[in-house]
Amino acid sequence: MNTLLDWIIGTVQQMDPVVVTLIAGLAILLETSILIGLVVPGDSVLLIAATGVTSWGMWAGLVAAGIIGALIGETIGFWLGRLLGEPIKKSWFGRKIGPNDWVKAEAFLENRGGLAVFVSRFLPVFHSLVPATAGIAGMSYRKFMAWTAPACIIWALAYVSVGALATASYQQLSQQLSWAGYIFIAIIVLFFVVVWLVKRWLSRRFADDITTSDAD
């Protein structure tokens, strides 16, 4: 376990920090762009990039890259929705999603407005659909950004901080403990369990708002 983690962490840390930061930011941009988030695992890329954090400066840079990448990606999705409108749903990606998820995204946005934009950052599928749906629905860009920016900040801080914390903990203990790698894995697994629980709670909390249109 330690050997594998040493190789992964060493590989990332040997890369140019600027390159790591740019790759992470680009991955997040693609993930939050129109529908591409259904293919590009931006969360995983950011978490892996965080294993390369060796200073507070790089931590701040990676958090900034995650936030900026997410905001640019969601802005692209929003304006594509505003400019192209309904044809997005008929695109190849739009058809792959299916009309049911589009209806749910529309219902969520109609019932919760800006709050739906904030919450969608933490929900699978919706984090790709809601920006475009907000654009299609005619929500103002200022209102959209006011709600999505705080969510993007919380999201980026969480992933980068956990990845950096797990790595720092492992590196401090790996010379003394042969099983230090399991501590790293435990931190990551615990984080994903918390993320899953939060997503599950949010899905249940807003279930009525998401499914209202299906019953109409």
C-alpha positions in Angstrom: 0.0 0.0 0.0 2.7 2.5 1.0 4.7 1.7 -2.2 1.7 2.4 -4.4 0.9 5.7 -2.6 4.5 6.8 -2.6 4.5 6.3 -6.4 1.2 8.2 -6.9 2.0 11.1 -4.6 5.6 11.3 -5.8 4.5 11.4 -9.5 2.1 14.3 -8.8 4.5 16.2 -6.6 7.3 15.9 -9.2 5.2 17.6 -11.8 5.3 21.4 -12.2 2.8 22.8 -9.7 1.6 25.2 -12.4 0.8 22.3 -14.7 -1.0 20.4 -12.0 -3.1 23.4 -11.2 -3.9 24.1 -14.8 -4.9 20.5 -15.4 -7.1 20.5 -12.4 -8.8 23.8 -13.4 -9.4 22.5 -16.9 -10.9 19.3 -15.7 -13.3 21.2 -13.4 -14.2 23.6 -16.2 -15.0 20.6 -18.5 -16.9 18.9 -15.7 -19.2 21.9 -15.1 -19.7 22.8 -18.7 -22.8 21.8 -20.5 -23.4 18.1 -19.9 -19.6 17.2 -20.0 -19.8 16.7 -16.3 -21.5 13.4 -17.0 -18.2 12.2 -18.5 -15.3 14.1 -17.0 -14.7 13.1 -13.3 -13.6 16.6 -12.1 -14.0 15.7 -8.4 -11.5 12.8 -8.7 -9.0 14.9 -10.7 -9.1 17.7 -8.1 -8.6 15.2 -5.3 -5.6 13.6 -7.0 -4.1 17.0 -7.8 -4.4 17.8 -4.1 -1.9 15.1 -3.3 0.7 17.3 -4.9 0.1 20.1 -2.4 3.4 20.9 -0.6 2.8 24.5 0.5 0.0 26.8 1.5 0.7 28.7 -1.7 0.0 25.6 -3.8 -3.1 24.8 -1.7 -4.5 28.3 -2.4 -3.7 28.1 -6.1 -5.4 24.7 -6.4 -8.5 26.0 -4.5 -8.6 29.0 -6.8 -8.2 26.8 -9.9 -11.1 24.7 -8.7 -13.3 27.7 -8.0 -12.5 29.5 -11.2 -12.7 26.4 -13.3 -16.1 25.6 -11.9 -17.4 29.2 -12.4 -16.2 29.3 -16.0 -17.7 25.9 -16.7 -21.0 26.8 -15.2 -21.0 30.1 -17.0 -20.5 28.3 -20.3 -23.4 26.0 -19.5 -25.6 29.0 -18.5 -24.9 31.0 -21.6 -25.3 28.0 -23.9 -28.7 27.4 -22.3 -29.5 31.1 -22.8 -28.4 31.3 -26.4 -29.3 27.9 -27.7 -32.2 27.1 -25.5 -34.3 24.0 -26.2 -32.1 22.6 -29.0 -29.6 21.6 -26.2 -32.1 19.0 -25.0 -32.1 17.5 -28.5 -28.3 17.3 -28.8 -26.6 13.9 -28.5 -25.8 14.5 -24.9 -29.2 15.9 -24.2 -30.9 12.8 -25.6 -28.5 10.5 -23.6 -29.7 12.2 -20.4 -33.3 11.7 -21.3 -36.3 14.0 -20.9 -37.0 12.9 -17.3 -33.9 14.4 -15.9 -34.5 17.6 -17.8 -38.0 17.8 -16.4 -36.7 17.3 -12.9 -34.0 20.0 -13.3 -36.7 22.4 -14.6 -39.0 21.6 -11.7 -36.2 22.0 -9.2 -35.3 25.4 -10.6 -38.9 26.6 -10.9 -39.7 25.6 -7.3 -36.5 26.7 -5.6 -35.0 29.3 -7.8 -31.5 30.4 -6.8 -31.4 27.8 -4.0 -31.6 25.1 -6.6 -28.5 26.5 -8.3 -26.6 26.3 -5.0 -27.8 22.8 -4.1 -27.2 21.4 -7.6 -23.5 21.9 -7.2 -23.6 19.0 -4.8 -26.0 16.7 -6.7 -25.0 14.2 -9.4 -26.4 15.0 -12.9 -28.0 18.2 -11.7 -24.7 20.0 -11.4 -24.4 19.7 -15.2 -28.1 20.3 -16.0 -29.1 23.2 -13.8 -26.7 25.8 -15.3 -28.1 25.3 -18.8 -31.6 25.0 -17.4 -31.2 28.4 -15.6 -30.1 29.9 -18.9 -33.0 28.5 -20.7 -35.4 29.6 -18.0 -34.2 33.2 -18.3 -32.7 33.6 -14.8 -30.4 36.6 -14.7 -26.7 35.9 -14.8 -26.1 38.0 -11.7 -28.5 35.9 -9.7 -27.1 32.7 -11.1 -23.5 33.7 -10.1 -24.6 34.9 -6.7 -26.0 31.5 -5.8 -23.4 29.2 -7.6 -20.2 31.0 -6.4 -20.6 30.1 -2.7 -21.3 26.5 -3.6 -18.2 26.3 -5.9 -16.1 27.8 -3.1 -17.3 25.3 -0.5 -16.9 22.4 -3.0 -13.3 23.3 -4.0 -12.2 24.0 -0.4 -13.5 20.6 0.7 -11.9 18.5 -2.0 -8.5 20.2 -2.0 -8.3 20.4 1.8 -9.1 16.7 2.3 -6.7 15.6 -0.4 -3.9 17.7 1.0 -4.7 16.7 4.6 -4.7 13.0 3.8 -1.4 13.3 1.9 0.3 15.3 4.7 -0.8 12.8 7.3 0.4 9.9 5.3 3.8 11.5 4.6 4.3 12.2 8.3 3.5 8.7 9.4 4.8 6.5 6.5 8.4 6.4 7.8 7.2 5.1 11.2 4.2 3.0 10.3 4.1 0.3 7.6 0.3 0.6 7.6 0.3 4.4 7.2 -1.3 4.0 3.8 -4.5 2.7 5.4 -4.8 6.0 7.3 -4.7 7.8 4.0 -7.3 5.5 2.6 -9.4 5.9 5.7 -9.4 9.7 5.4 -10.5 9.6 1.8 -13.1 6.9 2.4 -14.5 8.8 5.3 -14.7 12.0 3.2 -16.6 10.2 0.4 -19.0 8.7 2.9 -19.7 12.2 4.3 -20.1 13.5 0.7 -22.5 10.6 -0.1 -24.5 11.2 3.1 -24.8 15.0 2.3 -25.9 14.2 -1.3 -28.4 11.7 0.0 -29.8 14.2 2.5 -30.1 16.9 -0.1 -31.8 14.5 -2.5 -34.4 13.6 0.1 -34.7 17.2 1.5 -35.6 18.6 -2.0 -37.3 15.4 -3.4 -40.7 17.1 -3.6 -39.3 20.1 -5.4 -37.5 17.9 -7.9 -40.5 15.6 -8.7 -43.4 18.1 -8.6 -43.5 18.5 -12.4 -43.6 14.7 -12.9 -46.8 14.5 -11.0 -48.4 17.4 -13.0 
